[in-house]
């Protein structure tokens, strides 16, 4: 039983016990806990190093058959969440591994996800009937409830960075998942389709036939990202940054995921950022662009 001044029993202790027994809680004894003055997230910044990840991706490729699993992916788990499969409070980050010829079975879900091409050259993601080849630095979107699957068409292992807001969707009890079939051979027999409508920056078809809140463009080429970062002016913190946007709205790619790319000058540190946010974020540090 809670006590006041360390010794005296609370005068409302019996009432609190009665409320608890009837499946109620009093607001007055927990007001500060459930309405804090400011956010107090459990997770702090954490670093996962590629030199630690890479040997585990090799083991996963050797020891786990893609035919036996939905995805051969290694999720980054933040110890702040006591073993829960979470990278931040509302995001998962992972590395997906495909061996030559592997196909990750199609599926779809209400969570929003992205793929970032790290060592993905030779892999392809199919998103809603569009073929999205994965090259260095490419950003591939899989908006909510879009059918998507992956295939490695190369002669070498591929690895890319995945991220999704599954912890957020789970916390809202809004996670719907629909598995596809490994026998859906026609799923893979597609070309880039409507992705061709979004290849030219600054141009939009007069009747694009798209009204969903997510970006109608699923593949953002890394080559274009690097070209723009090369000429972008430095921000107040000294870094060059760009935002990936929905070409129809100029806003975020998806209503629950926003993506940026940043280039840091070699050998320098950024200044403090004036931008403050309560959003969870992950960062992937890519190697310097080849000259």
Long-range contacts (C-beta under 8 A, 24 or more apart in sequence): 2-29, 39-278, 41-89, 41-280, 42-80, 42-81, 42-89, 43-78, 43-80, 43-81, 43-86, 43-88, 43-89, 43-280, 44-80, 46-78, 46-79, 46-80, 48-76, 53-95, 57-95, 57-97, 57-157, 57-159, 58-157, 60-97, 61-97, 61-99, 61-157, 66-98, 66-99, 66-102, 66-103, 66-104, 67-182, 70-104, 70-105, 70-107, 70-179, 71-96, 71-104, 72-96, 72-97, 72-98, 72-102, 72-104, 73-97, 73-162, 86-167, 87-163, 87-167, 87-282, 88-167, 88-280, 88-281, 88-282, 89-167, 89-280, 90-165, 90-167, 90-168, 90-171, 90-280, 91-163, 91-164, 91-165, 91-167, 91-168, 91-280, 91-281, 91-282, 92-162, 92-163, 92-164, 92-165, 92-166, 92-167, 93-161, 93-162, 93-163, 93-282, 94-161, 94-162, 94-163, 95-159, 95-160, 95-161, 95-162, 96-150, 96-159, 96-160, 96-162, 97-157, 97-158, 97-159, 98-123, 98-150, 98-151, 98-152, 98-157, 98-158, 98-159, 99-152, 99-157, 100-152, 100-154, 100-155, 100-156, 100-157, 101-152, 102-150, 102-151, 102-152, 103-149, 103-150, 103-151, 103-152, 103-182, 103-188, 104-149, 104-150, 104-151, 105-149, 105-179, 105-180, 105-181, 105-182, 106-147, 106-148, 106-149, 106-180, 106-181, 106-184, 106-187, 107-147, 107-148, 107-149, 107-177, 107-178, 107-179, 107-180, 108-145, 108-146, 108-147, 108-148, 108-177, 108-178, 108-180, 109-144, 109-145, 109-166, 109-169, 109-175, 109-176, 109-177, 109-178, 110-144, 110-145, 110-169, 110-174, 110-175, 110-176, 110-177, 111-144, 111-164, 111-165, 111-166, 111-168, 111-169, 111-175, 112-142, 112-143, 112-144, 112-164, 112-165, 112-214, 112-254, 112-255, 112-256, 112-257, 113-141, 113-142, 113-148, 113-162, 113-163, 113-164, 113-165, 113-257, 114-139, 114-140, 114-141, 114-142, 114-162, 114-163, 114-164, 114-253, 114-257, 114-259, 115-139, 115-140, 115-142, 115-160, 115-161, 115-162, 116-140, 116-160, 116-161, 116-162, 116-163, 116-284, 117-160, 117-222, 118-159, 118-160, 118-161, 118-284, 118-286, 119-157, 119-158, 119-159, 119-160, 120-158, 120-159, 120-160, 121-154, 121-158, 122-152, 122-153, 122-154, 122-155, 122-156, 122-158, 123-150, 123-151, 123-152, 123-153, 123-154, 123-158, 123-160, 124-150, 124-151, 124-153, 125-149, 125-150, 126-150, 126-151, 126-187, 126-188, 126-190, 127-218, 128-218, 129-190, 129-193, 130-190, 130-192, 130-193, 130-194, 130-195, 130-218, 130-219, 131-190, 131-191, 131-192, 131-193, 131-195, 132-192, 132-195, 132-218, 132-219, 133-219, 134-158, 134-160, 135-221, 135-222, 135-223, 136-222, 137-221, 137-222, 137-223, 137-225, 137-226, 137-286, 137-289, 138-219, 138-220, 138-221, 138-222, 139-219, 139-220, 139-222, 139-225, 139-244, 139-259, 140-218, 140-219, 140-220, 141-214, 141-215, 141-217, 141-218, 141-219, 141-220, 141-253, 141-254, 142-218, 143-212, 143-214, 143-215, 143-218, 143-254, 144-214, 144-254, 145-176, 147-180, 147-187, 149-180, 149-187, 149-188, 151-188, 161-284, 163-257, 163-282, 165-256, 165-257, 168-256, 192-219, 195-219, 198-247, 204-247, 204-248, 208-248, 210-248, 213-254, 213-255, 214-246, 214-253, 214-254, 214-255, 215-245, 215-246, 215-247, 215-248, 215-253, 215-254, 216-246, 216-247, 216-248, 217-246, 217-247, 220-244, 225-261, 226-289, 229-261, 229-262, 229-263, 229-289, 230-263, 230-289, 232-263, 234-265, 236-271, 236-273, 236-274, 237-270, 237-271, 237-272, 237-273, 238-264, 238-265, 238-268, 238-269, 238-270, 238-271, 239-263, 239-264, 239-265, 239-270
